[in-house]
Amino acid sequence: MKKLLDIALPLIGLILALAFWQWKVRHDGVPVYVLPAPSDIAAAFAANVSSLMASLATTLTVTALAFAAATLAALFLAILFSESRLAERIFHPYAVVLQVTPVVAIAPLILLWIGYDRVTLAETLIAALVAFFPVLSNTTLGLRSADFNLVDLMRLYGASRAQILWRVRLPTALPHLLSGMKTAGGLALIGTVVAEFVAGSGAATGLAWRIIESGNRLEIATMFAALALLAVTGVIIFAALSLLEYWLLRRWHESAIRR
Amino acid sequence: MSLLSLATVAKHFANGVEALRDLSFDLAAGEFVSLLGPSGCGKSTALRLIAGLLPPDGGMIGWPHGKPPIGFVFQDATLMPWTDALTNVRLPLDLQHVPRKAGNERAAVALARVGLSDFAHAYPRELSGGMKMRVSIARALVARPRLLLLDEPFAALDEPSRAALNDDLLRLWREDDLTVIFVTHSVSESAYLSSRVLVMTPRPGRIAADIALPSGPRTRLSAEFLEIERRIAAALPSADSAA
């Protein structure tokens, strides 16, 4: 019952908001180039469905590549940091600098260096930079949180550092890693959109570019359709990663246990 | 024969506190020794030094016949929450590269010895505190240690679980011909279990009394048992002088 309400209540809210939106736009006679009605957006979506889906595929490809690259790089660095205080002291300040520098500001440089002929690679790098940090900081914390006594027990039985890492530290860090990945999934999408914005027309072909293009042509309904598609994609990424988290932790971690 | 010999062992912590000074005692094979003392008297530190998890700052920890295989049981069960009881028990064998099949068989036997055959595939969170401690003991015994070190293993358990585990521990000690060092702050527990009690005083930790007890088995609340408790309690420094 409670689960049903969790789904039904936001859905009812959405339907009411859309209905009010539809009625208000028609009643006040708002021009379609200022605010299209939901029915206009649906019509624009239906008319452009194949090209919008192609754009979505482009955006999703970059997002997925960036997410995978960010997760792997962050996991590698987190292991390096947790095994070597020296490496952490050398590299951690630069990881923070990368995190606090607005990616929009360095995106043009990255595009310039990698080149407009390899725009997918450039976009992937930009999006990966955005997604990278939460995985790094969460996983580093997780690797450090291993039970001291369990580590001592491993040492008592002559375990190597690699065995302690593999058998104790990495499983301990898994919930933290997954939590970082959940944030990173959304950030990878945001980073991809930013990269497409910066890459601009001619180079980028993803959903963000469709938004700019539709705006330039005053096809505001198509713009909204692309925007809605982007939002739904973000929700699906988050839901998929939440599901992965639940599935991996359901047997043992407090966060995934239903009471 | 002497298994272990501590001579004037000293240990300081990083913050300068003197944990142990002049800690000396010998341990014969087959003994069940309780290290008894108030919290913070360095009992756990002594156990970690013996296990080789900490280096001493002074003195000698000697093994006249070589260091035997050691099993260690912590105050918390210290299980891996992400895997089941059987895999937890198998950990020492996995680290010794025992083949998986043989490892599973030996782990199952160890679980049966602590009465948990039916819980081989339960995860730690599905077990009670007493059951978790049994898994921890099975894990300590699976690699066939000669010396078993226990650091206040039953302190967090309720009284019935504690009594049951006391009896199980005595049975395992006899069956396996083990040598046991058992850290506790309970006079009654040390009186029930031990063949010998080493009473420690705090700040810095050292041996205040070395009490040999008649061989068991003992009956709780019997006159003989109460007399043993009285002897141990008399050797324990009062809370005031310990402070």
Interface residues (C-beta under 8 A of the other chain):
Chain A: D147 N149 L150 D152 L153 M154 R155 L156 Y157 G158 A159 Q163 R167 V168 P171 L174 R251 W252 H253 E254 I257
Chain B: R48 A51 G52 L53 I70 F72 F74 D76 T78 M80 P81 W82 T83 L91 P92 D94 L95 Q96 Y123 P124 R125 A143
